[in-house]
């Protein structure tokens, strides 16, 4: 298994990151445990979760994924073999994440509560990478195509870092990262950390795939020059880049079939671009998911690519994809499609 350095930490993480958000909703505890067993056997030692999971978010399953990971740690004693990432929810109306709040925010009180609850569910005394799931300031971060100014009402960057620093000093969290963040947001965190001697963000977890390369405009340079590498999520466009939803198909047990909440990948031009990449994979004699995953793995600004599966067969296919040899010819063919149909699914 290939590895990358996480930011400037010296910590080496596997180029594949095990995503977990289906555990507790689409997957049972036993299935989650089986996935962790298999991933570890294959050398996948970097895992990602969140206090909000499982998805779709709802009170009944909030925290279930962390709980499943925690019971696996207790059963196996393998906590020291895993680089574990989790996340605190940004500004949202998901009041069920907190004991007493009108909305989730990145305030001192809520950070304290979220860290303590995650540690209990995970049955560990530290989290290797603690990420801000999305900003405290209001932004259109999940599929937004236009900018809207919501005003200056947000927790200051320095304040957020100061509140996280307390947990770094206690040993509850080792490093911090951001997610669903903008180039301006990353640079503000970096600037405040350097100015005040606060913890420096080491990663950014944003959506990135063949049909969403918006990270390359602005953020890619930040990632490379500031060593805040991308943890690419939704590299398969929530399953669309496998081709399983082509021509309106609704496979049994698939996320769209169950929840019908994948509109981010159904906008104008999306189907045409997805069809083009699926056709290219067929031309190359490989699976569409292999093309999509290896594309992400070959970007210099990517630290790790987050995969997620609901079956063991899917998990094996996803991990196998990273063994594919990428060539300049494949790069040129991918770029040709992107030039014709850029970023239909931001």
Secondary structure as UniProt FT lines:
FT   STRAND          3..5
FT   TURN            7..8
FT   STRAND          12..14
FT   STRAND          16..19
FT   TURN            21..22
FT   TURN            24..26
FT   HELIX           29..41
FT   TURN            42..43
FT   STRAND          46..48
FT   TURN            51..52
FT   TURN            59..63
FT   HELIX           64..76
FT   HELIX           79..81
FT   STRAND          83..88
FT   HELIX           95..97
FT   HELIX           108..122
FT   STRAND          127..132
FT   HELIX           157..170
FT   STRAND          173..179
FT   HELIX           183..196
FT   STRAND          201..205
FT   TURN            210..211
FT   HELIX           214..216
FT   TURN            217..218
FT   HELIX           219..226
FT   STRAND          229..233
FT   TURN            235..236
FT   HELIX           237..242
FT   TURN            243..245
FT   HELIX           246..248
FT   TURN            252..253
FT   HELIX           255..259
FT   HELIX           263..265
FT   TURN            268..269
FT   HELIX           270..284
FT   HELIX           288..297
FT   TURN            300..301
FT   STRAND          302..307
FT   HELIX           312..321
FT   TURN            322..323
FT   HELIX           328..340
FT   TURN            344..345
//
